[in-house]
Amino acid sequence: MKNKSYSRNRGFTLLEVLVAVAILGVGIIAVMGLFPQSLRAARAAAERNAAATAAGSALSQLRALDNISEMRAWINKNTMDGLTAAEAVYAIYDDTGASVTRLPGTNDVFRVTYRVKMTDGRYESFVTYVTEH
């Protein structure tokens, strides 16, 4: 005699398959929700990298200067107000600026801050210290 209950338990029921598909669907939707966040983070990182490269280039030009008057000329050139109309058209960012402050208690050490307005409206600041040779 064969056991009839044994042959009926060999597969999955429709309810079990639907529950498994529902669980899989929830998992896939959760993972898909992470993609926009990662794309935003990657774009922000790439933008900050470009700004850091531009600031590093500008600040290295500053560190190569010899005296205060050349430093002030550099500051005037490296603000959006100091750009000509043609240069402003090709500028990567809408608002850049540089400021110089003399460190207290010193005569020849300056803190230079190069500020860039990012496309999302926030500002990134890059700082270097220079001394008059």
Secondary structure, 3 states (H helix, E strand, C coil): CCCHHHHHCCCCCHHHHHHHHHHHHHHHHHHHCHHHHHHHHHHHHHHHHHHHHHHHHHHHHHHCCCCHHHHHHHHHHCCHHHCCHHHHHCCCCCCEEEEEEECCCCCCEEEEEEEEECCCCCEEEEEEEEECC
